[in-house]
Amino acid sequence: PVFDVRSYGARGDGKTLDTDAINRAITAASAAGGGTVYFPAGTYASFSIHLKSHIGLYLEHGATLLAADSSRGDYDAPEPNVWGEEHHYQDFGHSHWHNSLIWGENVEDVSIEGPGRIYGKGLSRGIRLDMNTPGGGGNKSIALKLAHNVVIRDVSILHGGHFAILLTGVDNVTIDNVKIDTNRDGIDVDGCRNVRISNTAVNSPWDDAIVFKTSYGLGYVRPTENVTLTNSFVSGGYEEGTLLDGTFKPYGPEARVSHTGRVKFGTESNGDFRNITISNVVFDRSQGLALESVDGSHLEDVSISNLTMRHIVNAPIFIRLGRRMRGPDSLQVGAIRRVSISNVVVYDSNAHQAVLITGIPGHPIEDLRLSDIQLNVAGGAPKTQAAVTVPEQETEYPEPGRFGALPAYGFFIRHVKGLRLNDVEVSYLEPDARPAFVLEDVHDADFHHVTAEPVAGSPTYVLRNVGDFRTENSRPVGDVQVKQATEKSF
């Protein structure tokens, strides 16, 4: 059965509040055992919509679900959550779901589909807690908690608030052919299993595009596992709305925008990440790929392939094992191991950073494979930058920019055990006086068929406290074996 929201009193004129009519249609569909709640062409202004089990929302061509301005009424209040409000184990946005345009908790067999649009015009970006206090503010377009069998397909989301889509503790998820043009996060997958994201485009200049997390928002840790992300596009460099209208208007240099728009694991990382594949993703005018375990998680068995990146504003690949440890006192430092990244092309990456891979003393990243990578950086850094000391930042928020300028133009690698680089080429657009590779506290490293554009008067490799290092069939440095080196350059 199909339940047309107009049959339950919705006007769809963009002015009348249709919240009650939409929720009546959902209640009627639920009472009938399930069905499709249908939005014909029109603009439906609404506050919180309560999704129920066995219900599909379908937005027709020309249909817009509009998040109403909170000055006209109230979104549902954020439900109490001691883990966020008292312990502050994660941000406010990750601790509440009810203060959203569409939310569902403990629901099953639900969908949000159709060629229509969700416009979060009245939603908050959630920068400060006082923007999200009980009594009015909503800050998410779609929020689902402890659900299973979920499909989000074909819809577009404009100006989605703190999260366009937030899934926490949700299993068996399909997100397909979704387009998001938003003012903060695009898609957050937190403690979810069996997730498929495909054919999706996200422009999120001020925050992450697609991010996998494992927070303590549920009051216990839950892994994010068995996940596939494929055939997608992420960006942080286009004016909001210009992805959806097809004009793709880039921000000018005067714009104060972070150009984030990346794919990331973390920062919230209490539970484990495992058995995840990412393939065929385009990054444009954004930050790069980030893998972060800083709150005790084990990030392992991850395969990433077929990425292209252009105009990357900081480290094109950032892998960070740290000990921020935001969570219960019993947390221990986690691990990053068995990660493979292959078939990556990067053009015009940030001049002051490089691929940044770093564990912390006593806790190395393990068994890392990097292959078939073409890295082209902007270059132009002076030789004095080769002498900078990179801070450990063990307990700090994991962001590549916080490490400052790096002493290598290609790869800075620290606290790693078991490293393989195969068929890797690094080059620059402008001559760069830094070495291509700087390794610190790295053990068991093989570089095979690695090519670096030489730097006049500077070494290609700098090794500090490095053991069991080998290069072969590489240029401009030939075959080299180093059993142990406190400080060595060549």
C-alpha positions in Angstrom: 0.0 0.0 0.0 1.0 3.6 -0.7 0.2 6.3 1.8 0.2 9.8 0.1 1.1 12.4 2.7 -1.5 14.8 1.0 -4.2 12.4 1.9 -3.3 12.9 5.6 -3.3 16.7 5.4 0.0 17.7 4.0 -0.1 20.9 1.9 3.4 20.8 0.3 3.3 24.5 -0.3 6.6 25.2 1.5 4.9 27.4 4.1 2.4 25.2 6.0 4.0 23.0 8.6 3.4 19.4 7.4 5.0 17.6 10.4 1.8 16.2 11.8 0.4 15.1 8.5 3.6 13.3 7.6 3.7 11.5 10.9 0.0 10.6 10.6 0.8 8.9 7.2 3.7 7.0 8.8 1.5 5.9 11.7 -1.2 4.7 9.3 1.3 2.8 7.2 2.7 1.2 10.4 -0.8 0.2 11.6 -1.4 -1.5 8.2 1.7 -3.6 8.7 4.0 -1.4 6.6 4.0 0.4 3.3 5.4 3.4 1.3 4.8 7.0 2.5 4.7 8.9 -0.7 5.6 12.6 -1.2 4.4 13.9 -4.6 5.9 17.0 -6.1 5.9 20.0 -3.6 7.8 21.4 -0.7 7.0 19.9 2.7 8.1 22.0 5.6 8.6 19.8 8.7 10.1 19.3 12.1 11.0 15.8 13.4 9.7 12.9 11.4 9.4 9.6 13.2 10.4 6.6 11.0 8.9 3.3 12.0 9.6 -0.3 11.0 8.6 -1.6 7.6 8.1 1.9 6.3 9.7 3.5 3.2 9.7 7.2 2.5 9.6 8.0 -1.2 10.3 11.5 -2.5 9.0 11.9 -6.0 10.5 14.1 -8.8 10.0 17.7 -7.7 9.4 16.8 -4.0 11.5 18.6 -1.3 11.4 17.7 2.3 12.3 21.0 4.0 13.7 21.2 7.5 11.7 24.0 9.0 13.2 27.0 10.8 13.3 26.4 14.6 11.8 29.8 15.2 8.5 28.3 14.0 8.5 25.4 16.5 10.5 22.6 17.9 12.4 19.6 16.7 12.3 16.7 19.1 14.6 17.3 22.1 17.9 15.4 22.2 17.4 12.3 24.3 19.5 12.0 27.5 22.9 10.3 27.1 25.2 10.2 30.0 28.1 9.1 27.8 28.0 12.4 26.0 26.6 14.8 28.5 28.6 13.8 31.6 31.6 11.8 30.4 32.0 13.7 27.1 33.3 10.5 25.4 32.2 11.9 22.0 30.8 15.2 20.6 27.2 16.3 21.2 26.2 15.4 17.7 27.3 11.8 18.1 25.4 11.4 21.4 21.9 12.2 20.2 19.6 11.2 17.4 16.1 12.5 18.1 16.9 16.1 17.4 16.8 15.4 13.6 14.6 16.0 10.6 14.2 12.2 10.1 15.0 9.8 12.9 14.4 6.2 13.8 15.5 4.0 16.7 15.2 0.2 17.0 13.6 0.1 13.6 13.9 -2.6 10.9 13.2 -2.8 7.1 13.1 0.9 6.4 14.1 3.0 3.4 14.4 6.6 2.2 14.3 6.7 -1.5 13.3 8.6 -4.6 14.7 11.3 -6.9 13.5 14.1 -4.6 15.5 16.3 -2.2 16.0 16.7 1.5 16.8 20.4 2.3 18.1 20.9 5.8 17.6 24.7 5.7 16.5 25.0 9.3 19.1 22.7 10.8 22.0 23.7 12.9 25.7 23.0 12.1 26.2 22.0 15.7 29.4 23.8 16.3 28.6 24.7 19.9 26.5 22.9 22.5 24.3 26.0 23.0 23.1 25.6 19.4 21.7 22.2 20.3 20.0 22.6 23.7 16.6 21.0 24.3 13.7 23.1 23.2 14.1 23.6 19.5 17.2 22.9 17.5 17.7 20.1 15.1 21.1 19.3 13.6 20.8 16.2 11.5 18.9 15.4 8.3 18.7 11.6 8.8 19.7 9.8 12.1 19.2 6.1 12.7 20.1 4.3 15.9 20.2 0.5 16.5 18.4 -0.4 13.3 18.8 -3.0 10.6 17.9 -3.6 7.0 18.2 0.0 5.9 18.2 1.4 2.3 18.9 5.0 1.4 18.8 5.4 -2.4 18.6 8.1 -5.1 17.8 11.1 -2.9 19.8 14.3 -2.7 20.6 16.2 0.4 21.3 19.9 0.5 22.7 21.8 3.6 22.4 18.7 5.8 23.4 20.2 9.2 26.0 18.6 11.5 25.3 15.3 9.8 23.5 14.7 6.5 23.3 11.0 7.4 24.3 9.6 10.8 24.0 5.8 11.3 24.9 4.4 14.8 24.7 0.7 15.6 22.9 0.0 12.2 23.4 -3.3 10.4 22.7 -4.3 6.8 22.8 -0.9 5.2 22.7 0.1 1.5 23.4 3.7 0.5 23.4 4.0 -3.3 23.3 6.9 -5.8 22.9 9.5 -3.1 24.2 13.1 -3.7 25.0 15.3 -0.8 26.0 19.0 -0.9 26.3 20.1 2.7 27.7 22.4 5.4 29.3 19.7 7.6 29.6 15.9 7.6 28.1 14.0 4.7 27.8 10.3 5.8 28.9 9.0 9.3 28.9 5.3 9.8 29.4 4.6 13.5 29.6 1.1 15.0 27.8 -0.4 12.0 28.1 -3.8 10.3 27.5 -5.0 6.7 27.4 -1.6 5.1 27.5 -1.0 1.3 28.0 2.6 0.0 28.2 3.0 -3.7 27.8 5.5 -6.5 27.6 8.4 -4.1 28.8 12.0 -4.4 29.5 14.2 -1.4 30.7 17.9 -1.4 31.4 18.9 2.2 33.8 21.9 2.3 33.7 22.3 6.1 33.9 18.7 7.4 34.3 15.1 6.3 32.5 13.6 3.3 32.3 9.9 4.2 33.6 8.9 7.6 33.7 5.6 9.5 33.6 5.8 13.3 33.3 3.7 16.4 32.3 6.0 19.2 31.0 5.3 22.8 27.7 6.9 22.0 25.7 3.8 22.7 27.3 3.3 26.1 29.4 0.4 24.8 31.8 -0.2 22.0 30.7 -1.7 18.8 32.9 -2.4 15.7 32.5 -1.0 12.3 33.1 -4.1 10.1 32.2 -5.7 6.8 32.0 -2.5 4.9 32.4 -1.6 1.2 32.7 1.9 -0.2 33.0 2.1 -4.0 32.4 4.1 -7.1 32.1 7.4 -5.4 33.2 11.1 -5.4 34.2 13.3 -2.5 35.2 17.0 -2.5 35.6 19.9 -0.2 36.3 22.6 -2.8 33.0 23.6 -4.3 30.5 26.2 -3.2 27.6 24.5 -1.4 24.8 23.7 -3.8 27.0 23.7 -6.9 27.4 19.9 -6.9 23.7 19.5 -7.0 23.1 22.1 -9.7 25.9 20.8 -11.8 27.9 24.1 -11.9 30.8 22.9 -9.6 31.8 26.4 -8.7 35.2 26.3 -6.8 35.8 28.5 -3.8 38.2 31.4 -4.5 41.4 31.9 -2.5 39.6 34.6 -0.4 37.1 32.1 1.0 37.5 30.9 4.6 36.9 27.2 4.1 38.8 24.1 5.2 38.3 22.1 2.0 37.9 19.0 4.1 35.6 16.7 2.1 37.6 13.5 2.7 37.2 9.8 3.4 38.2 9.1 7.0 38.4 6.4 9.6 38.0 8.0 13.1 38.4 10.3 14.9 36.0 8.6 17.3 37.7 5.2 17.5 36.7 3.3 20.7 35.6 0.2 18.9 37.4 -1.8 16.2 37.5 -1.3 12.4 37.9 -4.5 10.4 37.2 -6.2 7.2 36.7 -3.0 5.1 37.3 -2.3 1.4 37.4 1.0 -0.4 37.7 1.2 -4.2 37.2 3.6 -7.1 36.9 6.9 -5.2 37.7 10.3 -6.7 39.0 13.1 -4.3 38.9 16.6 -5.7 39.9 19.9 -3.9 39.8 18.2 -0.5 41.9 16.7 2.2 43.1 13.2 1.5 42.5 9.7 2.9 42.8 9.4 6.7 43.0 6.3 8.8 43.0 7.1 12.5 43.0 5.0 15.7 43.4 7.2 18.7 40.9 6.0 21.3 41.9 2.3 21.6 40.5 0.8 18.4 42.1 -2.0 16.4 42.1 -1.0 12.7 42.9 -4.1 10.7 42.3 -6.0 7.5 41.6 -3.0 5.3 42.1 -2.9 1.6 42.0 0.4 -0.3 42.5 0.7 -4.1 41.9 2.7 -7.2 41.9 6.3 -5.8 42.5 9.5 -7.8 43.2 12.8 -6.0 43.6 16.3 -7.4 44.4 19.5 -5.5 44.8 18.0 -2.0 45.2 20.5 0.7 47.2 18.5 3.2 48.6 14.9 3.5 47.1 12.9 0.7 47.4 9.8 2.9 47.3 10.1 6.6 47.7 7.1 8.9 47.7 7.8 12.6 48.0 5.5 15.6 47.8 7.7 18.8 46.6 7.8 22.3 44.0 10.5 22.7 42.0 7.9 24.7 38.7 9.7 24.9 36.6 7.1 26.6 36.6 5.0 29.8 39.8 4.9 31.9 40.2 1.2 31.0 41.1 1.9 27.4 44.5 0.8 26.1 46.3 2.0 23.0 44.9 0.3 19.9 46.6 -1.0 16.8 46.8 -0.4 13.0 47.8 -3.5 11.1 47.3 -5.3 7.8 46.4 -2.3 5.7 46.9 -2.3 2.0 46.7 0.8 -0.2 47.2 0.4 -3.9 46.7 2.0 -7.3 46.6 5.6 -6.2 47.2 8.7 -8.4 47.7 12.1 -6.7 48.3 15.4 -8.5 49.1 18.7 -6.9 49.2 17.8 -3.3 49.9 20.4 -0.6 53.4 22.0 -0.8 54.2 21.7 2.9 53.0 18.2 3.7 53.5 14.7 2.3 52.1 11.2 2.9 52.2 11.2 6.7 52.3 7.8 8.5 53.0 7.8 12.2 52.4 5.6 15.3 53.7 6.5 18.7 56.8 5.3 20.6 56.3 1.7 21.6 53.2 1.3 19.5 54.2 1.0 15.8 51.8 0.7 12.9 52.3 -2.9 11.6 52.2 -4.7 8.2 51.5 -1.8 5.9 51.5 -2.3 2.1 51.7 0.7 -0.3 51.9 -0.2 -4.0 51.3 1.4 -7.4 51.2 4.9 -6.2 52.0 8.0 -8.3 52.4 11.0 -6.0 52.9 14.5 -7.5 53.2 17.3 -5.0 53.2 21.1 -5.5 56.8 21.3 -4.2 58.7 24.5 -3.7 59.7 24.1 -0.1 63.2 25.5 1.0 66.0 23.3 2.3 65.5 24.7 5.8 62.2 22.8 5.9 64.1 19.5 5.7 65.5 20.2 9.2 62.2 20.6 11.0 61.4 18.3 13.9 57.9 16.7 13.6 56.1 16.7 17.0 54.8 13.4 18.3 51.3 14.8 19.2 50.6 11.6 21.1 47.5 12.7 22.9 46.3 15.4 20.6 43.4 15.5 18.1 44.7 13.6 15.0 44.8 16.1 12.2 47.7 16.2 9.6 47.8 20.0 9.7 48.6 19.9 13.4 52.0 18.2 12.7 53.0 21.3 10.7 55.3 21.4 7.7 57.1 18.0 7.1 60.8 17.4 6.3 60.0 15.2 3.3 58.2 16.0 0.1 57.0 12.5 -0.6 56.7 10.3 2.5 57.3 10.9 6.2 57.1 7.6 8.0 57.6 7.1 11.8 57.0 4.3 14.3 56.3 1.5 11.8 57.1 -2.2 11.7 56.7 -4.2 8.6 56.5 -1.8 5.6 56.4 -2.6 1.9 56.5 0.0 -0.9 56.2 -1.3 -4.4 56.0 0.6 -7.7 55.9 4.0 -6.0 56.8 7.2 -7.8 57.1 10.7 -6.3 57.6 13.9 -8.1 57.1 17.7 -7.7 55.6 20.5 -9.8 58.2 23.0 -8.5 61.7 22.0 -7.4 61.7 21.0 -3.7 64.8 21.0 -1.5 63.5 18.3 0.9 64.4 14.6 0.6 61.7 12.4 -0.9 61.6 10.0 2.1 62.2 10.4 5.8 61.9 7.4 8.0 62.2 7.5 11.8 61.9 4.4 14.1 61.0 2.1 11.2 61.9 -1.6 11.2 61.7 -4.2 8.4 61.1 -1.9 5.4 61.3 -3.0 1.8 61.3 -0.4 -1.1 61.0 -2.1 -4.5 60.9 -0.2 -7.8 60.6 3.1 -6.0 61.3 6.3 -8.1 61.9 9.7 -6.7 62.6 13.0 -8.5 66.0 13.9 -7.3 66.8 17.0 -5.3 70.0 18.8 -6.1 72.2 18.9 -3.0 69.8 16.9 -0.8 69.6 13.1 -0.2 66.7 11.0 -1.4 66.4 9.1 1.8 67.0 10.1 5.4 66.9 7.2 8.0 66.9 7.7 11.7 66.8 4.8 14.1 65.9 2.4 11.2 66.6 -1.3 11.1 66.5 -3.9 8.4 65.9 -1.5 5.5 66.2 -2.5 1.8 65.8 -0.8 -1.6 66.1 -2.6 -4.9 65.5 -1.7 -8.6 64.9 1.9 -7.5 66.0 5.4 -8.7 67.9 7.6 -8.2 69.2 5.4 -5.4 70.3 1.9 -6.4 70.2 -1.3 -4.3 70.9 -0.5 -0.6 70.7 -2.6 2.5 70.9 -1.1 5.9 71.0 -3.4 8.9 70.8 -0.7 11.5 71.2 3.1 11.2 71.0 5.7 13.9 71.3 8.4 11.3 72.0 7.8 7.6 71.3 9.7 4.4 71.8 8.7 0.8 
